[in-house]
């Protein structure tokens, strides 16, 4: 009986000391937000696909679809505290919308270097610093509104004929 009491006391003492040791160790360690240095180097961030409507003579004629990537210093991105992707996406949309040219349903020759430099410059102005180092094109395409309708018609099932009634037996029951 005394042996059982000593074993119980021994388990309690070991448990209390292990909890105390863990708390002491955790209080003495850094939380990771102190003087942490980040490896500096370029980091590539992919922007979400941008769909820009091309409005010609007051109506939507098609859409420019662009996938862009920007590079920034990883150390600056860590210190920035916000995700610059939203700002760069907004600036890119505005640049394509305001300076994009579509003639007769085809992309005219863009001055991509000028447009990408404008995106970089405007993004850095919004972010209050030289965060964005370069803007790259992953892909760019133009889809005419009529082509979109043709694709939608192909993908959609044909409507039932007027005289045809829906067969009740073919409905699924739950």
C-alpha positions as CSV (number, residue, x, y, z in Angstrom):
1,X,0.0,0.0,0.0
2,X,2.8,2.4,0.9
3,X,4.6,1.5,-2.3
4,X,1.4,2.5,-4.3
5,X,1.3,5.9,-2.5
6,X,5.0,6.6,-3.3
7,X,4.5,5.7,-7.0
8,X,1.5,8.1,-7.1
9,X,3.6,10.9,-5.4
10,X,6.5,10.2,-7.8
11,X,4.1,10.6,-10.9
12,X,2.7,13.9,-9.5
13,X,6.2,15.3,-8.9
14,X,7.5,14.3,-12.3
15,X,4.4,15.8,-14.0
16,X,4.7,19.1,-12.0
17,X,8.4,19.4,-12.8
18,X,7.9,18.7,-16.5
19,X,5.2,21.3,-16.7
20,X,7.4,23.8,-14.9
21,X,10.4,23.0,-17.1
22,X,8.3,23.4,-20.3
23,X,6.9,26.8,-19.2
24,X,10.4,28.0,-18.2
25,X,11.8,26.9,-21.6
26,X,9.0,28.5,-23.6
27,X,9.3,31.8,-21.7
28,X,13.0,31.9,-22.5
29,X,12.7,31.2,-26.2
30,X,12.2,33.9,-28.8
31,X,8.8,34.0,-30.5
32,X,10.3,34.3,-34.0
33,X,9.4,37.9,-34.5
34,X,12.7,39.4,-33.1
35,X,15.7,40.0,-35.2
36,X,15.0,37.6,-38.0
37,X,16.9,38.1,-41.2
38,X,15.4,37.1,-44.5
39,X,17.3,35.8,-47.4
40,X,17.2,38.5,-50.0
41,X,16.6,37.7,-53.6
42,X,14.0,38.0,-56.3
43,X,10.6,36.5,-55.7
44,X,8.2,35.8,-58.5
45,X,4.5,36.4,-57.8
46,X,1.8,35.4,-60.2
47,X,-1.2,37.7,-60.6
48,X,-4.7,36.4,-61.0
49,X,-5.9,36.3,-64.6
50,X,-7.1,39.7,-65.6
51,X,-10.1,40.0,-67.9
52,X,-10.3,43.5,-69.4
53,X,-13.4,44.5,-71.5
54,X,-12.6,46.3,-74.7
55,X,-15.3,48.9,-75.2
56,X,-15.4,50.3,-78.7
57,X,-18.1,52.9,-79.7
58,X,-20.0,52.4,-76.5
59,X,-20.3,48.6,-76.5
60,X,-18.2,45.7,-75.4
61,X,-16.5,44.1,-78.4
62,X,-14.4,41.5,-76.6
63,X,-12.0,40.9,-73.7
64,X,-8.3,41.0,-73.3
65,X,-7.2,38.1,-71.0
66,X,-3.8,38.6,-69.5
67,X,-1.7,36.6,-67.1
68,X,1.1,38.6,-65.5
69,X,4.0,37.9,-63.1
70,X,5.9,40.5,-61.1
71,X,9.2,40.2,-59.4
72,X,10.1,41.8,-56.1
73,X,12.9,41.5,-53.5
74,X,11.8,38.8,-51.0
75,X,13.2,40.8,-48.0
76,X,11.2,43.9,-49.0
77,X,8.0,41.8,-49.4
78,X,8.5,40.3,-45.9
79,X,8.9,43.8,-44.4
80,X,6.1,45.3,-46.4
81,X,3.4,43.5,-44.3
82,X,0.7,43.6,-47.0
83,X,0.3,41.6,-50.2
84,X,1.2,43.8,-53.2
85,X,-0.6,41.5,-55.6
86,X,-3.9,43.4,-55.2
87,X,-2.2,46.8,-56.1
88,X,-0.3,45.4,-59.1
89,X,-3.5,43.7,-60.4
90,X,-5.4,46.9,-60.1
91,X,-2.8,48.9,-61.9
92,X,-2.4,46.3,-64.6
93,X,-6.2,46.3,-65.2
94,X,-6.2,50.1,-65.5
95,X,-3.2,50.1,-67.9
96,X,-4.8,47.6,-70.2
97,X,-8.2,49.3,-70.0
98,X,-6.9,52.7,-70.7
99,X,-4.1,52.0,-73.2
100,X,-5.2,48.7,-74.8
101,X,-6.1,48.9,-78.4
102,X,-8.2,46.4,-80.3
103,X,-9.0,47.0,-84.0
104,X,-11.4,44.9,-85.9
105,X,-11.4,42.1,-83.3
106,X,-7.7,41.6,-83.3
107,X,-5.0,42.8,-80.9
108,X,-3.1,45.7,-82.4
109,X,0.6,45.9,-81.7
110,X,0.9,46.9,-78.1
111,X,4.0,48.6,-76.9
112,X,4.4,46.0,-74.1
113,X,7.6,47.4,-72.8
114,X,6.0,50.8,-72.2
115,X,2.9,49.2,-70.7
116,X,4.8,47.0,-68.3
117,X,7.1,49.9,-67.3
118,X,3.9,51.9,-66.6
119,X,2.5,49.1,-64.4
120,X,5.8,48.8,-62.5
121,X,6.0,52.6,-62.0
122,X,2.3,53.0,-60.9
123,X,2.5,50.0,-58.6
124,X,5.6,51.3,-56.8
125,X,3.9,54.7,-56.4
126,X,0.9,53.0,-54.7
127,X,3.2,50.9,-52.5
128,X,5.3,53.9,-51.5
129,X,8.7,52.4,-52.5
130,X,10.6,50.4,-55.1
131,X,8.9,47.1,-54.3
132,X,8.1,45.8,-57.8
133,X,11.3,45.2,-59.8
134,X,9.9,43.9,-63.0
135,X,6.6,42.9,-64.6
136,X,6.5,40.0,-67.0
137,X,3.9,38.6,-69.4
138,X,2.9,35.0,-68.9
139,X,0.3,35.0,-71.6
140,X,-2.1,37.4,-73.3
141,X,-5.0,36.8,-75.5
142,X,-8.0,38.5,-77.0
143,X,-11.5,36.9,-77.2
144,X,-14.1,38.5,-79.4
145,X,-17.6,38.7,-77.9
146,X,-19.1,36.8,-80.9
147,X,-16.6,34.0,-80.4
148,X,-17.6,33.8,-76.7
149,X,-21.3,33.4,-77.7
150,X,-20.4,30.6,-80.1
151,X,-18.5,28.8,-77.4
152,X,-21.4,29.2,-75.0
153,X,-23.9,27.9,-77.6
154,X,-21.7,24.8,-78.2
155,X,-21.4,24.1,-74.5
156,X,-25.1,24.6,-73.6
157,X,-27.5,21.7,-74.1
158,X,-30.3,22.4,-76.7
159,X,-33.6,23.6,-75.3
160,X,-36.5,21.1,-75.3
161,X,-38.9,21.4,-78.3
162,X,-42.2,23.2,-77.7
163,X,-44.5,20.2,-78.2
164,X,-42.3,17.9,-76.1
165,X,-43.4,17.4,-72.5
166,X,-40.9,16.4,-69.8
167,X,-41.0,12.8,-68.9
168,X,-41.8,12.5,-65.2
169,X,-40.4,9.0,-65.0
170,X,-36.9,10.2,-65.9
171,X,-36.7,12.5,-62.9
172,X,-34.6,11.4,-60.1
173,X,-36.3,10.8,-56.8
174,X,-34.6,11.3,-53.5
